[in-house]
C-alpha cells in the first residue's frame, strides 16, 4: 500500500525558514495529517516552543549547541519541525535545558488544547 504524501502550500515556508508564529491550527493539522497522533502533536509543540525560545533569546545555532550539546544541524531540524528525527524525551530535555523557568507545562497545555480541537 502506497503512503499518501501531504502537500504543503507554496507560502508555507518563507526564505526556507519555518515561520511558527504565522501558522494557524488548520495548517498545522494539514502538515501532520488529518488525524495526527498525540505524540506527533507533542513533538510539533516542543519544536515550536524550542524554536520560539531560541528566537526570543536571540541565540545562534552555536549558542544552542553550547547550552544543550545538540549539534547545529539538529537545532536546524528542530526549527524546521523534522519530527521523525527526535524522540519526545530528547525534545523535553532540550526544552528544559533552554527554559529553566517554566518547565514543560505550557507545552503540555497547548498540546491538550490542540488535541481537543482536532478530535472534536
Buried (B, 14 or more C-beta within 10 A) or exposed (E): EEEEEEEEEEEBEEEEEBEBEEBEEEEBBBBBEEEBEBEBBBBBBBBBBBBBBBEEEEBEBEBBBEBBEBEEEBBBBBBBBBBEBBEEEBBBBBBEBBBEEEEBEEBBEBBBEBBEEBEE
